[in-house]
């Protein structure tokens, strides 16, 4: 879902996350309107001895401490619920300066970028410029000259990772090109030109970031501007988000959390300004923990899209990944949490919100500086999702 080992590949991670899903999602109840009230904010600076720690906060405090003990350089968390709010920012923004990390520091959000791009695609649907079951070939005549699809590939199948399209990261890794350079949407598509598809539209769920490279080309053609500008117009500006932006050519934000890895030889690598993410429709956005919560709250409430569009994104037939969002079972309400998870080199991020909008969590981690995992299984991301869901289930 989202996250990637080696920075970007997420197919088997999605399969691993399925272990924490509850299988019977089709019987979920419909979501009531989100509450309007704002819970009392609990100071993130208060010590444990100065306040009673709610059960949901205790879960996240323990998880944050485990990450820090394991070498994570920064852990930022914000939980919002009817029974209270809790936030924590632990660690340092930058290992060279040892500046203390803050709740509102910016960070790479990885694959959560796709949720924002999905909003822009759904806006095109609402405006009647495209339909979900239209083949993307209708709008991108060059599509079949870049890749070799087995047939018509619908916009819905691209949004939900059911197109059968190969993952560009797998192709890059196989060619010994580990994704260190800047790439256009078309170059990401071209990377899979010689790779066999697993099927066509309507295929089984098969997570591939390349789906969103194709969607970015669609959005850019119909809007006449780059995907970062479209996301800004569709999401960032309407919500008044001050610290959410697409990576670009300019120097990175001054309040950016630095994420590190190590080479096999032990040299520390700062991934903060990796050119690979510049303009990327699947991993390119930067945001903050509070603004991730604000984004998913607005999406769930219907402030960005119509309720009909949101319901389509959440349709029960999508048992793991809907249209740009993942789902996790909510034992409090026998419904679901919706959101996304993103992992790129040195970073992990998560955001989830309950179907009724009453409970949500966002988290950003600068991971322990270690060599990239080689493979497709990312237990740390599975643990992050489990900790987040456990906390939300205690915040009923």
C-alpha positions in Angstrom: 0.0 0.0 0.0 1.9 2.7 -0.2 5.0 2.1 1.5 8.1 0.8 -0.1 11.1 -1.2 0.8 14.1 0.1 -0.9 12.3 3.3 -0.7 9.5 2.6 -3.1 8.3 -0.9 -3.7 5.1 -1.7 -1.8 3.3 -4.7 -3.4 4.3 -7.3 -0.8 4.0 -4.7 2.0 0.4 -4.4 1.1 0.0 -8.1 1.3 1.7 -8.0 4.7 -0.6 -5.3 5.9 -3.5 -7.5 5.0 -2.6 -9.5 8.1 -3.9 -6.8 10.3 -7.1 -6.3 8.2 -10.4 -8.0 9.1 -11.6 -10.0 6.2 -15.4 -9.3 6.4 -15.5 -5.6 5.3 -18.6 -5.9 3.1 -20.9 -5.8 6.0 -19.7 -2.4 7.3 -22.3 0.1 8.3 -22.6 3.5 6.6 -20.8 6.3 8.2 -22.7 9.1 10.1 -21.7 12.7 9.6 -18.4 13.6 11.3 -18.8 15.6 14.5 -18.4 19.3 14.5 -16.9 19.7 18.0 -13.2 19.9 18.6 -11.9 17.9 21.5 -9.9 19.6 24.2 -6.2 19.7 23.3 -3.9 18.0 25.7 -0.5 19.7 25.9 2.2 17.8 24.1 4.8 19.4 26.4 3.3 18.1 29.7 5.2 15.3 31.3 3.6 11.9 32.2 3.8 12.8 35.9 1.8 16.0 35.3 -1.2 14.4 33.5 -3.2 11.3 33.4 -2.2 9.5 30.2 -5.2 8.1 28.3 -4.9 4.5 27.1 -4.6 5.5 23.5 -1.8 7.9 24.3 0.0 5.3 26.4 0.1 3.0 23.3 1.6 5.7 21.2 4.1 6.8 23.9 5.3 3.2 24.1 5.6 2.9 20.4 7.4 6.2 20.0 9.9 5.2 22.7 10.5 1.8 21.0 11.2 3.5 17.7 13.6 6.0 19.4 15.3 3.1 21.3 15.7 1.4 17.9 17.5 4.4 16.4 14.8 6.5 14.8 16.0 10.1 14.8 12.6 11.7 15.0 9.0 10.5 15.8 6.1 12.9 15.5 2.5 11.8 16.3 -0.9 13.5 16.7 -4.1 11.8 17.8 -7.4 13.5 17.7 -10.6 12.0 19.2 -13.8 12.8 21.2 -12.1 11.7 24.4 -9.1 14.0 23.9 -6.2 15.0 21.8 -2.6 14.0 22.3 0.6 14.9 20.4 4.3 14.2 20.7 7.4 15.2 18.9 10.6 13.4 20.0 14.1 13.4 18.5 16.0 15.8 16.3 15.3 17.5 13.0 18.8 17.2 11.8 21.7 15.0 13.1 24.2 17.7 12.0 22.6 20.5 14.1 20.7 18.4 16.7 17.8 20.9 16.5 14.9 19.5 18.5 12.1 18.3 16.2 8.7 20.1 16.4 5.1 18.9 15.9 4.8 21.1 12.8 8.0 20.2 11.1 7.7 19.1 7.5 8.5 15.6 6.2 8.3 13.5 3.2 4.9 11.7 3.1 5.8 9.1 0.4 2.8 7.2 -1.0 0.3 9.4 0.9 0.9 11.7 -2.1 -1.3 9.3 -4.1 -4.3 10.2 -1.9 -3.9 13.8 -2.8 -3.6 13.0 -6.5 -6.7 10.8 -6.2 -8.6 13.8 -5.0 -7.6 15.7 -8.2 -8.7 12.8 -10.4 -12.0 12.6 -8.6 -12.5 16.3 -9.1 -12.2 15.7 -12.9 -14.8 13.0 -12.5 -17.1 15.4 -10.7 -16.7 18.0 -13.4 -17.6 15.5 -16.1 -14.2 15.7 -17.8 -13.6 12.0 -17.3 -15.5 8.9 -16.1 -14.0 6.3 -13.8 -14.6 3.5 -16.3 -13.1 5.4 -19.2 -9.9 3.8 -20.7 -7.0 6.2 -20.1 -6.1 5.6 -23.7 -9.0 7.9 -24.7 -7.1 10.8 -23.2 -3.5 9.8 -23.7 -3.0 8.6 -27.3 0.7 8.0 -26.6 0.0 5.7 -23.6 0.3 2.5 -25.7 3.4 3.6 -27.4 5.2 4.0 -24.0 3.8 0.9 -22.3 2.3 -2.2 -23.7 -1.0 -2.7 -21.9 -3.0 -5.9 -22.5 -6.2 -3.9 -23.3 -8.1 -0.8 -22.3 -7.0 0.4 -18.9 -9.6 2.3 -16.9 -9.1 5.2 -14.6 -10.8 3.3 -11.8 -8.3 0.4 -12.1 -5.4 2.8 -12.0 -6.7 4.6 -8.9 -7.3 1.3 -7.1 -4.1 -0.6 -8.2 -6.1 -3.1 -10.2 -4.7 -2.4 -13.6 -2.1 -5.1 -13.6 0.5 -2.5 -14.4 4.1 -3.4 -13.3 5.8 -1.4 -10.7 8.6 0.9 -12.1 10.7 0.4 -9.0 11.0 -3.3 -9.6 12.2 -2.5 -13.2 14.7 0.1 -12.0 16.1 -2.2 -9.3 16.5 -5.0 -11.8 18.5 -2.7 -14.1 20.7 -1.6 -11.2 19.2 1.9 -11.2 18.2 2.4 -7.6 16.1 5.5 -8.2 18.6 8.2 -7.3 17.9 10.5 -10.2 15.0 12.7 -11.2 12.4 11.1 -13.4 9.4 12.3 -15.3 6.1 10.6 -15.3 6.7 9.3 -18.8 10.2 8.0 -17.8 8.6 6.0 -15.0 6.2 4.5 -17.4 8.9 3.8 -19.9 10.8 1.9 -17.2 8.2 -0.9 -17.4 7.9 -0.9 -21.2 9.5 -4.4 -21.5 7.9 -5.8 -18.3 5.0 -8.2 -18.6 1.7 -7.0 -17.0 0.0 -9.2 -14.4 -3.4 -8.6 -16.1 -5.6 -5.8 -17.3 -8.3 -3.6 -15.8 -10.3 -5.6 -13.3 -7.2 -7.6 -12.2 -6.6 -8.6 -8.6 -5.1 -5.9 -6.4 -1.5 -5.4 -7.3 0.2 -2.4 -5.8 2.2 -0.4 -8.4 3.2 3.2 -8.1 3.3 3.4 -11.9 -0.5 3.7 -11.9 -0.1 7.2 -10.5 2.5 8.2 -13.1 -0.2 7.5 -15.7 -2.8 9.4 -13.7 -0.5 12.3 -13.4 -0.2 12.5 -17.2 -3.9 12.5 -17.4 -4.4 15.2 -14.9 -1.7 17.4 -16.3 -3.1 17.1 -19.8 -6.6 18.1 -18.8 -5.6 20.8 -16.3 -2.7 22.2 -18.4 -0.4 22.4 -15.4 2.0 20.1 -13.5 0.6 17.7 -10.9 2.1 19.7 -8.0 0.2 22.8 -9.1 -3.0 20.9 -9.5 -2.8 19.4 -6.0 -2.1 22.9 -4.7 -5.2 24.2 -6.4 -7.5 21.3 -5.5 -6.4 20.6 -1.9 -3.6 22.8 -0.4 -5.2 26.2 -1.1 -8.8 25.4 -0.3 -7.8 23.9 3.1 -5.3 26.7 3.8 -2.4 24.3 4.3 0.8 26.3 4.8 3.3 23.5 4.9 2.1 21.0 2.2 3.8 21.2 -1.2 5.3 19.2 -4.0 9.1 18.8 -4.0 10.7 20.9 -6.6 14.0 22.5 -7.7 14.2 25.1 -4.9 16.0 24.3 -1.6 14.0 22.2 0.8 12.0 23.8 3.6 14.0 25.1 6.6 11.8 23.1 9.0 12.3 19.8 7.2 12.9 16.6 9.1 16.0 14.9 7.8 15.7 11.2 7.0 18.9 9.1 6.8 20.0 5.7 5.5 23.5 4.1 5.5 25.4 2.6 2.6 26.7 -1.0 2.9 30.0 0.6 3.9 28.4 2.4 6.8 28.4 5.9 5.4 25.4 8.0 6.4 23.3 9.4 3.6 20.9 12.3 4.0 17.8 11.7 1.8 16.1 15.0 2.5 16.6 16.4 -1.0 16.5 13.3 -3.0 15.9 14.3 -6.7 13.9 11.1 -7.2 10.8 12.6 -5.6 10.8 15.9 -7.5 7.4 16.3 -9.1 6.5 12.6 -8.4 2.8 11.8 -8.4 3.4 8.8 -6.0 6.0 10.0 -3.6 6.6 13.7 -4.2 4.6 15.6 -1.5 5.9 17.1 1.7 3.6 17.9 4.6 3.3 17.9 8.4 1.6 15.7 10.8 -1.2 18.2 11.7 -1.8 19.0 8.0 -2.1 15.3 7.2 -4.8 15.1 9.8 -6.4 18.2 8.4 -6.4 16.7 4.9 -8.0 13.4 5.7 -10.6 15.1 8.0 -11.6 17.4 5.2 -11.8 14.5 2.7 -13.9 12.4 5.1 -16.2 15.3 5.9 -16.9 16.1 2.2 -15.0 19.5 2.1 -12.9 18.5 -0.8 -15.2 16.2 -2.8 -18.9 15.3 -2.8 -20.1 12.6 -0.4 -20.8 10.5 -3.4 -17.2 10.7 -4.6 -15.9 9.9 -1.1 -18.3 6.9 -0.9 -16.9 5.7 -4.3 -13.3 6.0 -3.0 -14.4 3.9 0.1 -16.5 1.3 -1.7 -16.6 -2.0 0.3 -15.6 -3.9 -2.8 -12.1 -2.5 -2.3 -11.0 -4.7 0.6 -7.5 -3.3 0.9 -7.1 -0.2 -1.2 -9.9 1.9 -2.5 -9.5 4.9 -4.9 -6.4 6.4 -3.5 -7.0 5.3 0.1 -6.3 2.3 2.2 -8.7 0.8 4.8 -8.2 -0.8 8.2 -10.9 -2.4 10.3 -12.3 -0.3 13.2 -13.4 -2.5 16.0 -15.0 0.4 17.9 -17.7 0.9 15.3 -17.5 -2.3 13.2 -16.6 0.0 10.3 -13.3 1.2 8.9 -10.5 3.6 9.2 -9.4 5.3 5.9 -6.1 6.9 5.1 -2.8 5.9 3.7 0.8 5.0 4.6 4.0 6.1 2.8 7.6 5.0 3.1 10.6 6.3 1.2 14.2 6.1 2.0 14.7 7.3 5.6 11.1 8.2 6.2 7.7 6.7 7.1 4.4 8.4 7.4 0.8 7.4 8.2 -2.6 9.0 8.5 -5.9 7.2 9.4 -9.4 8.5 10.2 -12.5 6.7 11.4 -15.5 6.5 9.0 -17.4 8.9 11.3 -14.5 11.3 11.5 -14.4 11.2 15.3 -10.9 9.6 15.7 -7.8 10.1 13.7 -4.1 9.8 13.8 -1.1 11.0 11.8 2.5 10.0 12.3 5.9 10.8 10.8 9.1 8.9 11.5 12.7 9.6 10.5 13.8 6.0 10.5 16.9 4.6 12.1 19.8 5.2 9.7 20.4 1.8 8.2 21.1 0.3 4.8 18.0 0.0 2.6 16.2 -3.2 3.0 16.6 -5.3 -0.1 13.3 -7.1 -0.8 9.6 -6.4 -0.5 8.7 -7.0 3.1 8.7 -4.1 5.5 7.8 -5.2 9.0 8.3 -1.7 10.5 5.4 -0.4 8.4 3.2 -3.2 9.5 4.1 -2.5 13.1 3.3 1.2 12.5 -0.1 0.5 11.2 -0.9 -1.9 14.0 0.2 0.6 16.7 -2.0 3.3 15.1 -5.0 1.1 14.8 -4.6 -0.1 18.4 -4.5 3.5 19.6 -7.6 4.5 17.6 -9.5 1.5 18.9 -8.8 2.7 22.5 -10.0 6.2 21.7 -13.7 5.3 21.3 
